Amino acid sequence: MTLTWHWPWIGLAGLVLALALVAAIVAASRFRHPRDPSAAQVFSLDKDLRGEEATRLFHLWRNMGRLAVAGMALCLLLSLALVARPSQVDEDSEHANSRDIVLCLDVSGSTLPYDREVIETYLRMVSSFKGERIGMTIFNSTARTVFPLTDDYHLVSNQLKTADRILKGVQTQQDIDKMKDRDYQAISDWLEGTQNRKDATSLIGDGVVSCAAMLPGFAYGTANSQRPNRSVSIVLATDNVVSGTPSYSLEQALELTSKARIGVDGLYSGPKQSQADQEAKEMKSLIEQHGGVFMTQADGPSIGELVSNIEQRKDAQIKEGNQAAMVDAPGWWVLVLVAALALWIPLTWRLRR
């Protein structure tokens, strides 16, 4: 990168001032004592130091003095250069992604044994993203936010890995029978806030609406929903088995999200033998009718299809461009100044001796 000077006029002004000062000192030393031919001969140190050793030491002292003056002049020039602020243009590309994605997970009793596989699918999805904001909500009869929209992928990964570890003990009845009290308490704590309505579980439509409420611009009604400035998506994982009376059916919830321009993709989280049941078929039909992608756990290797669909759903374009900024570049100048001072200081100390 090309070196420039941020304040060159300060360095030039300092240099002119220093040269003027040196010229004044030289002029004063020449004209302060004009030489008079008729005056008596003045005592000379050169004449007095006629001995070989004394002459050698005197010449050494004089040469060291000249080196000290040169070193001081070099330090002065380097200091003036630093005052002028050596700078360079730093160019970099800026990449800003404008997508919000909410992971929406059904944690009812029928899906809990399969939610660990869904969490692993979420982890694979997160590893494919760059720049998106991601949030997560779990729901049963009511919903709880696990983490809000964030682009801190370290936090996201830690939260998903924690959920993966907690859910490890509920995949089979045998796992549940062997569960220790502290593991049962960890699951209970993680699920807290998702079962606040009596005689109702797995209210899918309500869960979708709760997940949509995390996204900017969404309101519980189409009249107040605003067109989002960012591309927004929900990745819904459920078996679509409802028990109770929800405020919103899945169809009604998808109508709301569709009018709010929120894309919803579906992951079926239930037993493989139930994938041909009416609930799974209805979920697949509703998701695809509203432009989403429907997947089952058997489609795990094709997770790229889901990621690709999310990436293609862009109401807001990715913002990308080059950014240039003038930054200070004093590195080598400071290094040379420090080296010059490191030589000049012991030299002047030796002259004093």
C-alpha positions as CSV (number, residue, x, y, z in Angstrom):
1,M,0.0,0.0,0.0
2,T,1.2,3.5,-0.9
3,L,2.6,5.6,2.0
4,T,1.1,9.1,2.4
5,W,1.3,11.8,5.0
6,H,-1.8,12.8,6.9
7,W,-0.4,16.1,8.2
8,P,2.6,16.9,5.9
9,W,2.5,20.6,6.5
10,I,3.3,20.1,10.2
11,G,6.4,18.0,9.4
12,L,7.6,20.6,6.8
13,A,7.0,23.5,9.3
14,G,9.0,21.6,11.9
15,L,11.8,20.9,9.5
16,V,12.0,24.6,8.4
17,L,12.1,25.7,12.0
18,A,14.9,23.2,12.8
19,L,17.0,24.2,9.9
20,A,16.5,27.9,10.8
21,L,17.7,27.2,14.3
22,V,20.7,25.3,13.2
23,A,21.6,28.1,10.8
24,A,21.3,30.7,13.6
25,I,23.6,28.7,15.8
26,V,26.2,28.3,13.1
27,A,26.1,32.0,12.3
28,A,26.4,33.0,15.9
29,S,29.4,30.7,16.4
30,R,31.2,32.3,13.5
31,F,30.5,36.0,14.1
32,R,30.5,36.2,17.9
33,H,34.3,36.4,18.1
34,P,35.8,38.0,15.0
35,R,39.4,37.2,14.4
36,D,41.8,40.2,15.0
37,P,45.2,39.7,13.3
38,S,46.9,42.1,15.7
39,A,45.6,40.3,18.8
40,A,47.8,38.1,20.9
41,Q,47.8,34.4,20.1
42,V,45.1,32.5,22.0
43,F,45.8,29.4,23.9
44,S,44.8,26.3,21.8
45,L,43.9,22.9,23.2
46,D,45.2,21.3,20.0
47,K,48.7,22.8,20.6
48,D,48.7,21.8,24.2
49,L,47.6,18.1,23.5
50,R,50.7,17.2,21.5
51,G,51.1,13.8,23.1
52,E,50.1,10.8,21.0
53,E,47.6,9.3,23.5
54,A,46.1,12.7,24.3
55,T,45.7,13.5,20.6
56,R,44.0,10.1,20.0
57,L,41.6,10.6,22.8
58,F,40.8,14.1,21.7
59,H,40.1,13.1,18.2
60,L,37.9,10.2,19.5
61,W,36.0,12.6,21.6
62,R,35.5,15.0,18.7
63,N,34.3,12.1,16.4
64,M,31.9,10.9,19.0
65,G,30.5,14.4,19.4
66,R,29.9,14.6,15.7
67,L,28.1,11.2,15.8
68,A,26.0,12.4,18.7
69,V,25.0,15.5,16.8
70,A,24.2,13.3,13.7
71,G,22.2,11.0,15.9
72,M,20.2,13.9,17.5
73,A,19.5,15.3,14.0
74,L,18.3,11.8,12.9
75,C,16.0,11.6,15.9
76,L,14.7,15.0,15.2
77,L,13.9,14.2,11.6
78,L,12.2,10.9,12.6
79,S,10.1,12.8,15.2
80,L,9.0,15.3,12.6
81,A,8.1,12.5,10.3
82,L,5.9,10.9,13.0
83,V,4.3,14.3,13.8
84,A,3.4,14.4,10.1
85,R,1.5,11.1,10.6
86,P,2.7,8.6,8.0
87,S,-0.5,6.9,6.7
88,Q,-1.7,4.4,4.2
89,V,-5.0,3.5,2.6
90,D,-6.5,0.3,4.0
91,E,-9.0,-1.4,1.6
92,D,-11.3,-4.2,2.7
93,S,-14.5,-5.7,1.5
94,E,-17.7,-5.5,3.7
95,H,-20.2,-8.3,3.6
96,A,-23.5,-7.8,5.4
97,N,-26.2,-10.5,5.3
98,S,-29.8,-9.4,5.8
99,R,-31.6,-12.7,6.8
100,D,-33.3,-13.5,10.1
101,I,-34.0,-17.2,10.9
102,V,-36.0,-18.6,13.8
103,L,-35.6,-22.2,14.8
104,C,-39.1,-23.3,16.0
105,L,-39.1,-26.6,17.9
106,D,-42.0,-28.6,19.2
107,V,-41.1,-30.1,22.6
108,S,-44.3,-32.0,23.3
109,G,-44.2,-35.5,24.6
110,S,-44.7,-37.1,21.2
111,T,-41.8,-35.2,19.6
112,L,-39.3,-34.9,22.5
113,P,-37.6,-38.3,21.8
114,Y,-36.9,-37.1,18.2
115,D,-35.9,-33.5,19.0
116,R,-32.3,-34.4,19.5
117,E,-32.1,-35.4,15.8
118,V,-33.7,-32.0,14.9
119,I,-31.1,-30.2,17.1
120,E,-28.4,-31.9,15.2
121,T,-30.0,-30.8,11.9
122,Y,-30.1,-27.2,13.2
123,L,-26.4,-27.5,14.1
124,R,-25.6,-28.6,10.5
125,M,-27.7,-25.7,9.2
126,V,-25.9,-23.1,11.4
127,S,-22.5,-24.3,10.2
128,S,-23.7,-23.4,6.6
129,F,-24.7,-19.8,7.5
130,K,-22.6,-16.7,7.5
131,G,-24.0,-13.3,8.6
132,E,-27.5,-14.4,9.4
133,R,-29.2,-13.6,12.7
134,I,-30.6,-16.7,14.3
135,G,-33.1,-17.2,17.2
136,M,-34.7,-20.2,18.7
137,T,-38.1,-20.8,20.4
138,I,-39.4,-24.1,21.9
139,F,-43.1,-24.6,22.4
140,N,-45.7,-27.1,23.7
141,S,-48.9,-25.5,24.9
142,T,-47.0,-22.2,25.3
143,A,-43.7,-21.0,23.9
144,R,-40.4,-20.0,25.4
145,T,-37.5,-18.2,23.8
146,V,-34.2,-20.1,24.1
147,F,-32.1,-17.3,22.6
148,P,-33.2,-14.2,20.7
149,L,-32.1,-13.2,17.2
150,T,-28.3,-13.0,17.2
151,D,-25.3,-13.4,14.9
152,D,-23.1,-14.7,17.7
153,Y,-22.7,-18.2,16.3
154,H,-20.6,-19.2,19.3
155,L,-23.6,-18.6,21.5
156,V,-25.9,-20.3,19.1
157,S,-23.7,-23.4,18.9
158,N,-23.3,-23.6,22.6
159,Q,-27.0,-23.4,23.2
160,L,-27.8,-26.1,20.6
161,K,-25.1,-28.3,22.0
162,T,-26.5,-27.9,25.5
163,A,-29.9,-28.9,24.2
164,D,-28.4,-31.8,22.4
165,R,-26.8,-33.0,25.6
166,I,-30.0,-32.6,27.7
167,L,-32.2,-34.4,25.2
168,K,-29.8,-37.3,25.0
169,G,-31.6,-39.0,27.9
170,V,-35.1,-39.0,26.4
171,Q,-34.7,-40.7,23.1
172,T,-36.0,-44.1,24.3
173,Q,-38.0,-45.4,27.2
174,Q,-34.9,-47.2,28.4
175,D,-33.0,-43.9,28.5
176,I,-35.8,-42.4,30.6
177,D,-35.8,-45.3,33.0
178,K,-32.0,-44.9,33.6
179,M,-32.2,-41.2,33.9
180,K,-30.6,-39.7,37.1
181,D,-32.4,-37.1,39.1
182,R,-30.1,-34.3,38.1
183,D,-30.6,-35.2,34.4
184,Y,-34.4,-35.2,34.9
185,Q,-34.1,-31.8,36.5
186,A,-32.0,-30.4,33.7
187,I,-34.7,-31.4,31.2
188,S,-37.4,-30.0,33.4
189,D,-35.6,-26.7,33.6
190,W,-35.0,-26.5,29.9
191,L,-38.7,-27.2,29.2
192,E,-39.9,-24.7,31.8
193,G,-42.4,-22.2,30.4
194,T,-43.7,-24.5,27.6
195,Q,-46.6,-26.2,29.4
196,N,-48.5,-23.3,31.0
197,R,-52.0,-24.3,29.6
198,K,-53.9,-27.2,31.1
199,D,-55.2,-30.0,29.1
200,A,-53.4,-28.9,25.9
201,T,-50.2,-30.0,24.3
202,S,-48.4,-29.4,21.0
203,L,-50.4,-26.4,19.9
204,I,-48.6,-26.1,16.5
205,G,-50.3,-23.0,15.1
206,D,-49.8,-21.1,18.4
207,G,-46.1,-22.2,18.4
208,V,-45.6,-20.9,14.8
209,V,-47.2,-17.5,15.7
210,S,-45.0,-17.2,18.8
211,C,-41.9,-17.9,16.7
212,A,-43.0,-15.4,14.1
213,A,-43.4,-12.8,16.9
214,M,-39.6,-12.9,17.3
215,L,-39.2,-11.4,13.8
216,P,-39.3,-7.6,13.2
217,G,-42.5,-6.3,11.7
218,F,-44.8,-9.2,12.6
219,A,-48.0,-8.5,14.5
220,Y,-50.8,-10.8,15.7
221,G,-53.0,-9.7,12.9
222,T,-52.4,-9.0,9.2
223,A,-53.4,-5.3,9.3
224,N,-50.4,-4.2,11.4
225,S,-47.8,-6.5,9.9
226,Q,-45.2,-4.5,8.0
227,R,-43.1,-5.6,5.1
228,P,-39.7,-6.7,6.6
229,N,-36.5,-5.0,5.7
230,R,-34.7,-8.3,5.9
231,S,-35.4,-11.7,4.5
232,V,-37.1,-13.7,7.3
233,S,-37.6,-17.4,7.7
234,I,-38.9,-20.0,10.3
235,V,-37.7,-23.6,10.4
236,L,-40.5,-25.5,12.1
237,A,-39.9,-28.9,13.6
238,T,-43.0,-30.8,14.7
239,D,-45.0,-34.0,14.1
240,N,-48.2,-31.9,13.7
241,V,-50.1,-33.9,16.3
242,V,-52.3,-31.4,18.2
243,S,-53.9,-32.2,21.5
244,G,-56.2,-29.4,22.7
245,T,-57.8,-26.3,21.2
246,P,-55.2,-23.9,19.8
247,S,-55.8,-20.2,19.2
248,Y,-54.4,-20.6,15.7
249,S,-54.5,-23.7,13.5
250,L,-51.3,-24.5,11.5
251,E,-53.2,-23.3,8.4
252,Q,-54.2,-20.0,10.0
253,A,-50.6,-19.5,11.3
254,L,-49.1,-20.1,7.9
255,E,-51.6,-17.6,6.4
256,L,-50.4,-15.0,8.9
257,T,-46.8,-15.6,8.2
258,S,-47.3,-15.7,4.5
259,K,-49.0,-12.3,4.5
260,A,-46.2,-11.0,6.7
261,R,-43.7,-12.3,4.0
262,I,-42.2,-14.8,6.5
263,G,-41.1,-18.1,4.8
264,V,-41.8,-21.3,6.8
265,D,-39.9,-24.5,6.2
266,G,-40.9,-27.8,7.9
267,L,-38.9,-30.6,9.5
268,Y,-41.0,-33.6,10.5
269,S,-40.0,-34.7,14.0
270,G,-41.8,-37.9,14.7
271,P,-41.4,-41.7,14.3
272,K,-40.5,-42.9,10.8
273,Q,-43.5,-45.2,10.8
274,S,-45.8,-42.1,11.2
275,Q,-44.5,-40.2,8.2
276,A,-47.3,-41.6,6.0
277,D,-50.0,-40.5,8.6
278,Q,-52.6,-37.9,7.8
279,E,-50.9,-35.3,10.2
280,A,-47.5,-35.6,8.3
281,K,-49.2,-35.4,4.9
282,E,-51.2,-32.3,6.0
283,M,-48.1,-30.6,7.3
284,K,-46.2,-31.3,4.1
285,S,-49.1,-30.0,2.0
286,L,-49.6,-26.8,4.0
287,I,-45.8,-26.0,4.1
288,E,-45.4,-26.5,0.4
289,Q,-48.6,-24.5,-0.4
290,H,-47.0,-21.5,1.2
291,G,-43.7,-21.9,-0.7
292,G,-41.7,-23.7,2.0
293,V,-39.6,-26.9,1.9
294,F,-40.8,-30.0,3.8
295,M,-38.3,-32.5,5.0
296,T,-38.3,-35.6,7.2
297,Q,-35.4,-37.1,9.3
298,A,-34.8,-39.5,6.5
299,D,-33.9,-36.5,4.3
300,G,-31.0,-35.5,6.6
301,P,-28.3,-35.8,4.0
302,S,-30.2,-33.3,1.8
303,I,-30.2,-30.6,4.4
304,G,-28.4,-28.5,1.7
305,E,-31.8,-28.2,-0.1
306,L,-33.3,-26.5,3.0
307,V,-30.3,-24.2,3.4
308,S,-30.4,-23.4,-0.3
309,N,-34.1,-22.6,-0.1
310,I,-33.5,-20.2,2.8
311,E,-30.6,-18.5,0.9
312,Q,-32.7,-18.0,-2.2
313,R,-35.5,-16.4,-0.2
314,K,-34.2,-12.8,-0.3
315,D,-36.6,-9.9,0.1
316,A,-33.6,-7.9,1.1
317,Q,-30.4,-8.1,-0.9
318,I,-27.1,-9.0,0.6
319,K,-25.1,-5.8,1.0
320,E,-21.5,-6.1,-0.2
321,G,-18.9,-3.5,-1.1
322,N,-15.4,-2.3,-0.7
323,Q,-14.5,0.0,2.1
324,A,-11.4,2.2,2.2
325,A,-10.0,4.1,5.2
326,M,-6.9,6.1,5.9
327,V,-5.0,4.5,8.8
328,D,-1.8,5.5,10.6
329,A,1.3,3.5,9.6
330,P,4.0,4.5,12.1
331,G,5.5,1.0,12.5
332,W,8.8,1.3,10.8
333,W,9.3,5.0,11.7
334,V,8.9,4.2,15.4
335,L,11.2,1.2,15.1
336,V,14.0,3.3,13.5
337,L,13.5,6.1,16.0
338,V,13.8,3.7,18.9
339,A,17.0,2.2,17.4
340,A,18.5,5.7,16.9
341,L,17.7,6.7,20.5
342,A,19.2,3.4,21.7
343,L,22.5,4.4,20.0
344,W,22.4,8.1,20.8
345,I,21.7,7.8,24.6
346,P,24.8,5.7,25.5
347,L,26.9,7.8,23.1
348,T,26.0,11.0,24.9
349,W,26.6,9.3,28.3
350,R,30.0,8.3,27.1
351,L,30.8,11.9,26.0
352,R,29.9,13.2,29.5
353,R,32.5,10.9,31.0
